[in-house]
């Protein structure tokens, strides 16, 4: 049997002790495990070292740059990129092991199942396909803020049925907090360019975002957990546009009435 191409599992961390154990256990078959930590104060680094990972500490430089630095640390060309709250299933490990014995592409999208508050999405719910397995010589992180993702320099990835799972936020309050933080993180980026039709986006896009998950991804099959997930995704879509419009309106008010400086009386 042909030998499999060596593989580096790459994970970025910050206070992920609760989920890192499952993540690193699922990539034990990889020849290398690289953990780039942003200065955790919990047991994250100890867990990583116990699993034989090479641990490097570096201050957080932004989602894309941090992940790119972690990728650059890897010794092997083939990269399996996971978040610390994700893990491969046994079926996913077997599929990757078989595929890398005779790779058909420079990158692969893998199907991700989501943890929705108190349950996993069902088998009939459509998974989220994401590029997570690729050659680092042919791929890189893009410069999208908050939701940075790997892209191939040339050609398109192919889909590989190697499932992985995402724990996500354990409570609705955690999800709302993340939605608020992420939408605020997009404000500076979007203010650098003119976003046309902002008002129309605020009115229409949240509903479309809800329908994309609830109907398109079949989250309606997951009961209240699916509804909560779709509704909070809709709220995120609303906030990421509304906060940009708010920032623009406040800046305009400051120009026309500098004395108020955006403060209410």
Secondary structure, DSSP 8 states (H G I E B T S, - for coil): ------EEEEEEESS-HHHHHHHHHHTTTSSEEEEEES--SSSHHHHHHHTT-EEEE-----HHHHHHHHHHH-SSSEEEEEETTEEE-HHHHHHHHHHTTS--SSEEEEEEEEEETTEE--TTS--EEEEEEEETTTEEE---SSS--EEESSS--EEEEEEEEE---SSHHHHHHHHHHHHHHTHHHHHTS--TTHHHHHHHHHHHHHHIIIIIS-GGGGHHHHHHHHHHHHHHHHHHHHHHHHHHHHHHHHHH-TTTTT---
